[in-house]
Amino acid sequence: MFESLTQRLSGTIQRLRGRGRLTEENIRESLREVRIALLEADVALPVVQALIERIKVRAVGQEVLKSLTPGQALIKVVRDELTAVMGAQASDLNLNVPAPAVVLMAGLQGAGKTTTVGKLAKHLKERRKKKVMVVSCDVYRPAAIAQLQTLAEQVGVLFHPSEPGQRPEAIARAAIEAARKQFVDVLLVDTAGRLAIDEAMMAEIQALHAAIDPVETLFVVDAMTGQDAANTAKAFAEALPLTGVVLTKTDGDARGGAALSVRYITGRPIKFIGVGEKPDGLDVFHPDRIASRILDMGDVLSLVEQVERDVDKEKAAKLAEKVAKGRKFDLNDMRDQLEQMQNLGGLAGLMDKLPGIGQVPEHLKNQITGKEVPRMIAIINSMTKKERRHPAVLNGSRRARIARGSGTTPADVNRLLKQFQQMEKMMSKLSGGGLKGLMRGMKGMMGGRGPGRFPFR
C-alpha cells in the first residue's frame, strides 16, 4: 500500500532535506507536488484540499521559517497532518461491557467481510486472550455460512450454526443466548452483503442492529475501490451508528487513497487493515506509523512487534546458545532462519516496513517477488542430512542433483551456498564476541552480491 504515493513524496522530501532555508515560494512549490501526489493516489478531493490548507497554515508560519532545520520541520508538519487526517492514534475495540460483547460486521458483497470475521476472531483470541464465537446471518448465500464455519475451525473459535431459511434477527438472538451459556467474551456477527447500496439492504441491517444492540459496528470496505470506499462508508455511517472501519485488500492497493479519505469523510476511525487471505493478515491501524510509511520513514515499531509475535523464541534461543558455545552454524540453522523470515511475510513483507525503501530503484524492487525465500528453503530441503550438516561435501555433481530436485539451477544453488558462507562468517564473529567484526561481516554480506543485486532474481 502507498507505493505510488511514497515514491512521489520521497522525491519531494529528498529535495527539502538539503535546504538550509525555506521560503514561502519553495513551500508552495513543495505543497503543489504533495497535492498532485495525493490526487494521483486517489485521495478524495475534499481531503486533499483540507490537508494542504492545514499544512500551509503551519508551514508558512513561524513553525517552519524560523526553524534551525526548516526542511526537516516541514517534513514533520506533513507527517503530523497526515497522521491527524487518518485519526491521530490507534482506536481499539471497546470490549469493556458485560459478556458477550457483540460486534456487528457490515459491508458490501465482495469486500472480504467473512474473511475479516475469521481474521478478527483470531486476533481477539491470540492477542486479546478472548473466548470468541462467530455466527453468520447471511441467509442469502449458503456458502457464506459454510465458509465461516471453516474459518472458525481454522482459527480455533466457537461457531454458532445457522440456516438459510432463518431470519437474521432470530439467528443473532440465538447466538447471543448460546454465547452467554458458553461464557463467550466476544460474539462476531457476520451479515449479508449486496453488490450495491439499496434500501432493502439498509432496512435489514438496521433491523438487525436494533435487535442485538452491538457494542461495536464495523464497516468492512475494499481499499482497492479508492474514493468509492470513503463514499460507501459515508452512506453506511448515515444509516448505521458505525463505530469503526476495517480496510481490506490493502496489499493490492498501491495508491492508499482510501486510508487517507475514510476517516475524514465518515468521521469514523479506521480500526484494522487487512492484508492477504491468511487468517493472521489483520493489523491494528496506527495512523502515526502509516504516515511514517507514506513518507518513506518505515515502520520499525510494527516490524519489532511482528518479530516479537511471530518469531519462534525457542528456536532463536537454541541458535543463540549454539553460537555462543562456538558450535558450527550449518544449513539446518540457515533453513530455520529462512522459515522465520517467511513467517514475517518474506522479503516483500519486510521491505514494506523498512525506512528509505522508496529510494530503491523500481526495477530492483520488482525483483522481489515473494518466491525468493521459499526457493532457498526448497534448495536446502533437496539436500541430504549429511550435506546440510557438512556443506563442504557439496561438489559439482551434488549441486547439480540438488538443483534438479528443487526445480532451480546450479547457479541458484551456488548463490545460496555463498550466502550461507557469509552468514557462517557472521556467526563466527558473533561467537567471538567481536561486535566490530560482526558489523564488518554484515557489511560484507550486503555488498557480496554486487551493486543492486537481490538473491534469486
Disulfide bonds with the S-S distance in Angstrom:
none
